[in-house]
Amino acid sequence: MLSRGVASGRALRGAARAGVRPPVRGLRGSPRARSAMPSWVIDRYGRNDVLRFTRNMVFPTIHFPNEVIIKVHAASLNPIDLSMRSGYGATALNMKRDPLKLKSAGDEFPLTLGRDVSGVVMECGLSVSYFKPGDEVWAAIPPWKQGTLSEFVVASGNEVSFKPKRLRHTEAASLPYVGLTAWSAVNQVGGLNQSNCSGKRVLILGASGGVGTFAVQLVKAWGAHVTAVCSHDASTLMKKLGADDVIDYKSGNLEEQLKTLPLFDFILDNVGGSTEKWALDLLKKWSGATYVTLVTPFLINMDKLGVADGMLQTGVTVGSKTVKIQPVIDQVFSFSEVPKAFLKLEGGHARGKTVIDVISKK
């Protein structure tokens, strides 16, 4: 009896003798001859000057049957991109990329940043049954994989979901990673969900950024009473997203302002710093109240992404009947303006997300 490996080997050799070209890899999609693509990469860690545009980035390849190749229409930036550009978490990420330590130092370069993508499926591995070439999808790509600031990106099927039809690509690209992060913090760590959140008091520090604007809408949709902390010029946005109370952190001593309010069941901290020292005093005592900080990027992004990478295919899916989330976009940049987009994000005080229109011709 032949082993499967021997049998398949003989089949391939028989096909070759018959003039039939054996498949290079298991995929479904349109054939292509290209081997390189435009991309923004870094060749070392550092500040914004390490970003480099190239037209010769290696074209992504399907290595596993559950993978898809996506033509990127839009991407967006997150604080984790700034951290990765600077090298924060590089050791942990390299261990994830190469657990057996077979590669030499620096083998992760050239490295493409960007975790969010909205685009169109180009090729599918043979075990992918949910998607087909031509489907419009969005995805959050884990930080140990090559990123989305490219013409194409490869993703595992469980990282991908159908893009809501009501959203343009630039809108859809603003949501997946902050959605994963906010949902992980609120649900996985905080234990809140649509059945137990009604009436809970939730405080969100740094509410006007990407994660904050998503979290405000999520817990509000679940029936929570939301207190949002931001600067005065974002207060109208916060009210529009559903916040019950909006506090301007510049209008006085924030700690003293918050101490005048009833205690909270859940605090999501997107700011950190001194707030970590006094925020715990704002929680209800002996009630299972939770404080979560997202300031250390990999606290949630590394530990919880594996648990939550199917979020986009659950009942929390943005645009589903369960939760309606409005994309909040601060600014859209063309693909040629990626360094400007990084500087914008680095400057802080964003009102939502910084988005890259990758197929823009500007």
C-alpha positions in Angstrom: 0.0 0.0 0.0 1.4 3.3 -1.0 1.8 6.1 1.5 0.0 9.4 0.7 3.3 11.2 0.0 4.6 8.6 -2.4 1.2 8.4 -4.2 1.0 12.1 -4.6 4.6 12.3 -5.8 3.9 9.6 -8.5 0.7 11.5 -9.5 2.7 14.7 -10.0 5.4 12.9 -12.0 2.6 11.2 -14.1 1.1 14.6 -14.8 4.4 16.0 -15.9 5.0 13.1 -18.3 1.5 13.7 -19.7 2.3 17.4 -20.3 0.0 18.6 -17.6 1.6 21.4 -15.5 1.2 20.5 -11.7 -0.3 23.3 -9.5 2.3 25.4 -7.7 0.0 25.7 -4.6 -3.6 25.2 -3.6 -5.5 28.3 -4.5 -8.5 29.5 -6.4 -8.3 32.8 -8.3 -7.2 34.6 -11.4 -3.7 33.7 -12.6 -1.1 36.4 -12.4 2.5 36.8 -13.5 3.6 39.5 -11.1 6.3 38.9 -8.5 6.5 42.3 -6.9 4.2 45.1 -5.7 4.2 48.7 -4.4 4.5 48.8 -0.6 5.6 51.1 2.3 8.3 49.2 4.3 10.9 49.8 7.0 14.4 48.3 6.9 15.2 49.1 10.5 13.4 50.4 13.6 13.3 54.1 14.3 11.4 57.4 13.8 9.4 58.4 10.7 12.5 58.6 8.4 12.7 54.8 8.4 9.6 54.6 6.2 10.5 53.7 2.6 8.4 53.4 -0.5 9.3 50.5 -2.9 7.7 49.0 -6.0 9.6 45.8 -5.4 8.1 44.3 -2.3 7.7 40.5 -2.7 4.2 39.6 -3.8 2.4 37.7 -1.0 2.0 33.9 -1.3 -0.6 31.5 0.0 1.3 29.1 2.2 -1.7 27.5 3.9 -5.0 26.3 2.5 -7.0 28.6 4.8 -5.4 31.8 3.5 -6.6 34.5 1.1 -4.9 37.2 -0.8 -6.6 40.6 -0.6 -6.2 43.5 -3.0 -6.0 46.4 -0.6 -8.3 49.3 -1.3 -7.9 51.1 2.0 -5.9 50.7 5.2 -5.7 52.6 8.5 -3.1 53.4 11.2 -3.2 52.5 14.9 -0.9 53.3 17.8 0.5 49.9 17.5 2.0 50.9 14.1 3.9 53.7 15.8 5.2 51.2 18.4 6.2 48.6 15.8 8.0 51.3 13.7 10.0 52.2 16.8 10.8 48.5 17.5 8.6 48.2 20.6 7.6 44.5 21.0 10.0 43.4 18.3 11.5 40.6 20.4 8.1 39.1 21.2 6.9 39.5 17.6 10.0 37.8 16.2 9.4 34.9 18.6 5.9 34.6 17.2 7.2 34.7 13.6 10.1 32.3 14.2 9.4 30.2 17.4 12.3 27.8 16.6 14.7 30.7 16.1 15.8 29.4 12.7 16.3 32.8 11.2 19.0 35.4 11.9 18.4 38.8 13.5 16.8 41.3 11.1 15.1 38.7 8.9 11.8 40.4 9.5 12.9 43.2 7.2 11.7 44.7 4.9 8.7 44.9 7.2 5.3 46.3 6.1 3.2 48.0 8.8 -0.5 48.5 8.9 -3.1 46.2 10.6 -6.4 47.2 9.0 -7.5 46.4 5.5 -10.6 46.8 3.4 -10.4 45.4 -0.1 -11.3 42.6 -2.6 -10.4 38.9 -2.4 -8.0 38.0 -5.3 -7.0 34.4 -4.5 -8.2 31.7 -2.0 -6.6 28.7 -0.5 -8.4 25.4 -1.3 -10.0 25.1 2.2 -11.5 28.6 2.1 -15.2 28.1 1.6 -16.7 31.4 2.9 -15.0 33.6 0.3 -14.3 33.7 -3.4 -12.3 36.0 -5.7 -14.2 39.3 -6.1 -15.7 39.4 -2.6 -15.4 42.7 -0.8 -13.9 42.0 2.6 -12.3 43.6 5.6 -9.8 42.2 8.1 -7.5 42.8 11.0 -4.0 41.4 10.4 -2.1 40.2 13.5 1.1 42.2 14.3 3.4 39.3 13.6 2.4 39.2 9.9 3.3 41.5 7.0 0.9 44.5 7.1 -1.6 46.2 4.9 0.3 49.3 3.6 0.8 47.4 0.4 -1.1 46.7 -2.8 -1.8 43.2 -1.7 -1.8 41.4 1.7 -2.3 37.7 2.7 -4.6 36.9 5.6 -6.0 33.8 7.3 -9.7 33.1 6.7 -10.6 33.6 10.4 -9.1 37.2 10.2 -11.4 38.1 7.4 -15.1 39.0 7.2 -17.4 40.4 4.5 -17.3 44.2 4.4 -20.7 45.8 5.3 -22.2 46.9 2.0 -23.2 50.3 3.5 -19.6 51.2 4.2 -17.1 52.6 1.6 -13.6 50.9 1.7 -12.1 54.0 3.5 -14.8 53.8 6.1 -14.5 50.0 6.6 -10.7 50.2 6.9 -11.1 52.4 10.0 -12.8 49.7 12.1 -11.4 46.2 12.3 -8.4 46.6 14.6 -9.9 49.1 17.0 -13.0 46.9 17.0 -11.0 43.9 18.0 -9.2 45.9 20.7 -12.2 47.6 22.1 -14.3 44.4 22.1 -11.4 42.4 23.7 -11.1 45.0 26.4 -14.8 45.4 27.1 -15.9 41.8 26.6 -12.9 39.5 27.1 -11.4 41.4 30.0 -14.3 43.4 31.3 -16.9 40.7 31.0 -19.5 43.1 29.6 -21.9 42.0 26.8 -25.3 42.9 25.4 -27.1 40.9 28.1 -25.4 42.2 31.2 -24.4 45.8 30.3 -27.7 47.6 30.6 -27.5 50.3 33.3 -23.8 49.7 34.0 -21.7 52.8 34.5 -18.8 52.9 32.0 -15.9 55.5 32.0 -13.8 55.9 28.9 -10.6 57.9 29.2 -9.2 59.1 25.9 -12.6 58.6 24.3 -12.1 60.5 21.0 -9.4 58.2 19.5 -10.0 55.1 17.4 -10.6 52.6 20.2 -12.4 55.2 22.3 -15.0 56.1 19.6 -15.7 52.4 18.9 -16.0 51.6 22.6 -18.4 54.4 23.3 -20.7 53.2 20.6 -20.4 49.5 21.6 -21.2 49.8 25.3 -23.9 52.4 24.6 -25.5 50.0 22.1 -25.5 47.4 24.9 -27.4 49.9 27.2 -24.6 51.3 29.4 -24.4 54.7 30.9 -21.3 56.2 29.3 -19.0 58.9 30.6 -16.5 60.0 28.0 -13.3 62.0 28.8 -11.8 64.0 26.0 -10.9 67.6 25.1 -13.6 70.2 24.7 -13.4 70.3 20.9 -14.4 66.6 20.8 -17.4 66.9 23.1 -19.9 67.4 20.2 -18.6 64.2 18.6 -18.9 62.3 21.8 -22.6 63.3 22.3 -23.3 62.4 18.7 -21.9 58.9 19.4 -24.1 58.5 22.4 -22.1 59.5 25.5 -24.3 60.5 28.4 -21.7 62.6 30.2 -18.7 64.3 28.5 -15.9 65.7 30.6 -13.2 68.0 29.3 -9.9 66.9 30.8 -8.5 70.4 30.3 -11.2 72.2 32.3 -9.7 71.5 35.7 -8.4 68.7 37.8 -9.7 65.6 36.1 -9.4 63.3 39.1 -11.5 65.7 41.3 -14.1 66.1 38.5 -14.6 62.4 38.3 -14.7 61.9 42.0 -17.9 64.0 42.1 -19.7 61.3 40.0 -21.1 58.0 41.1 -18.6 55.1 41.0 -18.1 53.1 37.8 -18.6 49.4 36.9 -15.9 49.5 34.1 -13.1 51.9 33.1 -11.4 51.8 29.8 -8.1 53.8 29.8 -6.7 54.8 26.5 -4.5 57.5 28.1 -2.4 56.0 30.9 0.2 57.9 32.8 -1.0 59.5 36.0 -4.5 58.2 35.5 -3.4 54.7 36.4 -2.6 55.9 39.9 -6.1 57.1 40.8 -8.5 55.5 38.3 -9.0 52.4 40.5 -10.5 54.6 43.2 -13.4 55.4 40.8 -14.5 51.8 40.6 -17.4 50.3 42.6 -16.1 48.3 45.5 -16.6 44.5 45.9 -18.7 44.3 42.8 -16.3 42.8 40.2 -15.7 46.2 38.6 -12.8 46.3 36.2 -10.1 48.7 35.1 -8.4 48.0 31.7 -5.5 50.1 30.3 -4.6 49.9 26.6 -1.6 52.1 26.8 0.9 49.2 26.7 0.1 48.2 23.1 0.6 44.5 23.4 -1.4 44.0 26.6 -4.5 43.5 24.5 -3.0 43.4 21.0 -0.8 40.3 21.7 -2.6 38.5 24.6 -6.1 38.8 23.4 -6.0 39.0 19.6 -5.7 35.2 19.4 -8.9 34.9 21.4 -10.8 37.6 19.5 -9.6 37.1 16.0 -13.0 35.7 15.1 -14.8 38.7 16.4 -15.6 40.0 13.0 -17.6 36.9 12.3 -19.6 36.9 15.6 -22.7 38.7 16.7 -20.6 41.7 17.5 -19.9 42.2 13.8 -20.0 45.8 12.9 -23.0 46.6 10.7 -24.9 43.6 12.0 -28.4 43.7 13.4 -26.9 43.6 16.8 -24.6 46.7 16.9 -24.5 49.6 14.5 -21.1 51.4 14.7 -20.5 54.6 12.9 -16.9 54.9 11.4 -15.2 58.0 12.9 -12.4 59.2 10.6 -10.1 62.0 11.4 -8.3 62.3 8.0 -7.8 60.3 4.8 -4.4 60.3 3.2 -3.4 59.0 -0.3 -1.0 56.1 -0.6 1.8 58.5 -1.4 1.3 60.3 1.9 1.9 57.4 4.3 4.7 59.3 6.2 2.4 62.3 6.6 -0.3 59.9 8.0 2.2 58.5 10.6 3.1 62.1 11.6 -0.6 62.9 12.0 -1.1 59.9 14.3 2.1 60.6 16.2 0.9 64.2 16.9 -2.0 62.9 19.0 -5.4 64.6 19.6 -7.0 62.5 16.8 -10.8 62.5 16.4 -11.2 58.9 15.3 -8.9 57.1 12.8 -6.2 58.0 10.3 -7.0 56.2 7.0 -4.9 55.5 3.9 -6.7 55.4 0.5 -4.4 52.8 -1.1 -5.9 52.8 -4.6 -5.9 56.6 -4.8 -3.9 57.9 -7.8 -2.7 61.0 -6.0 
